[in-house]
């Protein structure tokens, strides 16, 4: 599995939930941007 866009966060009380969500969303966007157009379109169709 390609770990290029993985995030490592030690979940302690000092990591705001909003920051965790932003990091995950950013990684997801990078992965989707790297997909073939047909795969991005198929994913978009599944997401609604």
C-alpha angles and dihedrals in degrees: 000000000000110000096188094115099032120130123212114202125168102220106226129143091265095067109087115227089230091059092049090052092048092051092049092046091050093050091048091051091051092051093047091047089056094054125100113265093249091053092048090051092048090050091049090052090053092048092054 
